[in-house]
Amino acid sequence: MDWKSFAAEAAGGSLKYVLIMAAIIIPVMIMLELAREKKLLEKLAAKTGPVLKIFGMSPEASFPLLAGFIFGISYGAGVIIDSYRSGRITVKDMILVNIFLSVCHAVVEDTALFLALGASPLVIIAGRLAAAIIITYLASRSVFIRKYGEGAGG
């Protein structure tokens, strides 16, 4: 195969996958924007906050955790920074949220992309969620994390 044919085939294949990704990402982003406007994340955070006690986190850490979990690292980082600076979450909360999101973030978008490639959504979500829960739980029990205790944010 000559370089011209190779380049044409590579460009065609790349364009195909860019279009598939756009067909997935654009509707997902519209859905997420609608959820943001309807304040669905705030409502969900109020219900899931008590679960975070398992990790030694305050219920207030639920909102930034869910923001990153659903919307991704970029949006989640902004919410985490704002929550910490305003004193709504502690240093410990911030560290544990970041540990969780390092493993499991943007589950809607990522799962949709891998689904298009034939992956099982159950395996993707369950695997990432299980890993994030285990790693965050173990981290919450570490001496390093415990030393932050319940100190005030910001």
C-alpha positions as CSV (number, residue, x, y, z in Angstrom):
1,M,0.0,0.0,0.0
2,D,1.4,3.4,-0.9
3,W,1.4,6.4,1.4
4,K,-1.4,8.2,-0.5
5,S,-3.8,5.2,-0.1
6,F,-2.7,4.8,3.5
7,A,-3.4,8.5,4.3
8,A,-6.8,8.4,2.5
9,E,-7.8,5.3,4.4
10,A,-6.7,6.7,7.8
11,A,-8.5,10.0,7.2
12,G,-11.7,8.2,6.2
13,G,-11.6,5.9,9.2
14,S,-10.8,8.8,11.5
15,L,-13.6,10.9,10.1
16,K,-16.0,8.0,10.6
17,Y,-15.1,7.7,14.3
18,V,-15.2,11.5,14.8
19,L,-18.8,11.5,13.4
20,I,-19.8,8.6,15.7
21,M,-18.3,10.3,18.7
22,A,-20.1,13.6,17.8
23,A,-23.4,11.7,17.4
24,I,-22.9,10.4,20.9
25,I,-21.4,13.4,22.7
26,I,-23.7,16.2,21.4
27,P,-26.9,14.6,22.6
28,V,-25.3,13.6,25.9
29,M,-24.1,17.2,26.4
30,I,-27.6,18.5,25.6
31,M,-29.1,16.1,28.1
32,L,-26.6,17.1,30.8
33,E,-27.3,20.8,30.2
34,L,-31.0,20.2,30.6
35,A,-30.3,18.3,33.8
36,R,-28.2,21.2,35.0
37,E,-30.9,23.8,34.2
38,K,-33.6,21.7,36.0
39,K,-31.3,21.4,39.1
40,L,-31.5,17.6,39.0
41,L,-27.9,17.3,40.4
42,E,-28.8,19.4,43.5
43,K,-31.8,17.2,44.1
44,L,-29.8,14.0,43.7
45,A,-27.0,15.3,45.9
46,A,-29.5,15.9,48.8
47,K,-30.5,12.3,48.6
48,T,-27.0,10.8,48.3
49,G,-25.2,12.9,50.8
50,P,-25.7,10.6,53.8
51,V,-24.1,7.7,51.9
52,L,-20.8,9.5,52.0
53,K,-20.5,8.9,55.7
54,I,-19.1,5.5,54.8
55,F,-16.0,7.3,53.6
56,G,-15.9,9.8,56.5
57,M,-17.0,12.6,54.2
58,S,-19.5,15.3,54.9
59,P,-22.9,15.2,53.1
60,E,-21.9,18.5,51.4
61,A,-19.2,16.6,49.4
62,S,-22.0,14.9,47.5
63,F,-22.6,17.8,45.1
64,P,-19.1,18.1,43.8
65,L,-18.7,14.3,43.7
66,L,-21.9,13.9,41.6
67,A,-20.9,16.8,39.4
68,G,-17.6,15.1,38.4
69,F,-19.2,11.7,38.3
70,I,-21.9,12.7,35.9
71,F,-20.5,15.7,34.0
72,G,-16.8,15.0,34.1
73,I,-13.5,16.2,35.5
74,S,-13.6,19.7,34.0
75,Y,-17.0,20.7,35.4
76,G,-16.4,18.7,38.6
77,A,-13.1,20.5,39.2
78,G,-14.8,23.9,39.1
79,V,-17.5,22.7,41.6
80,I,-14.9,21.1,43.9
81,I,-12.8,24.3,43.9
82,D,-15.9,26.5,44.6
83,S,-17.1,24.2,47.3
84,Y,-13.8,24.2,49.1
85,R,-13.2,28.0,48.8
86,S,-16.6,28.7,50.1
87,G,-16.0,26.4,53.1
88,R,-18.8,23.9,52.2
89,I,-16.3,21.0,52.1
90,T,-13.2,20.2,54.1
91,V,-9.7,19.4,52.9
92,K,-10.4,15.7,53.6
93,D,-13.6,15.9,51.5
94,M,-11.8,17.5,48.7
95,I,-9.0,14.9,48.6
96,L,-11.5,12.0,48.8
97,V,-13.7,13.4,46.1
98,N,-10.6,13.8,43.9
99,I,-9.5,10.2,44.5
100,F,-13.0,8.9,43.7
101,L,-13.2,11.0,40.5
102,S,-9.7,10.0,39.4
103,V,-11.1,6.5,38.9
104,C,-14.8,7.2,38.0
105,H,-15.8,10.4,36.2
106,A,-18.0,11.4,33.3
107,V,-19.9,8.1,33.4
108,V,-22.7,9.1,31.0
109,E,-20.4,10.3,28.2
110,D,-17.7,7.7,28.6
111,T,-20.2,4.8,28.8
112,A,-22.0,6.0,25.7
113,L,-18.7,6.2,23.8
114,F,-17.7,2.7,24.8
115,L,-21.2,1.4,24.1
116,A,-20.7,2.5,20.5
117,L,-17.7,0.3,20.4
118,G,-19.6,-2.7,21.6
119,A,-18.7,-2.7,25.3
120,S,-21.2,-3.7,28.0
121,P,-22.4,-0.6,29.9
122,L,-23.0,-2.7,33.0
123,V,-19.4,-3.9,33.0
124,I,-18.0,-0.4,32.4
125,I,-20.1,1.3,35.1
126,A,-20.0,-1.4,37.7
127,G,-16.2,-1.9,37.2
128,R,-15.4,1.8,37.5
129,L,-17.8,2.4,40.4
130,A,-16.5,-0.6,42.3
131,A,-12.9,0.4,41.8
132,A,-13.7,4.0,42.9
133,I,-15.6,2.9,46.0
134,I,-12.9,0.5,47.1
135,I,-10.0,2.9,46.5
136,T,-11.8,5.8,48.1
137,Y,-12.8,3.7,51.1
138,L,-9.2,2.4,51.6
139,A,-7.9,6.0,51.2
140,S,-10.4,7.3,53.7
141,R,-8.9,4.9,56.3
142,S,-5.3,5.8,55.6
143,V,-3.3,7.8,58.2
144,F,-2.5,10.5,55.6
145,I,-6.2,11.2,55.0
146,R,-7.2,10.9,58.7
147,K,-4.8,13.6,59.7
148,Y,-7.0,16.2,57.9
149,G,-9.9,15.2,60.1
150,E,-12.8,17.6,59.9
151,G,-10.9,20.9,59.4
152,A,-12.7,23.8,57.8
153,G,-12.4,24.5,54.1
154,G,-11.0,27.5,52.3
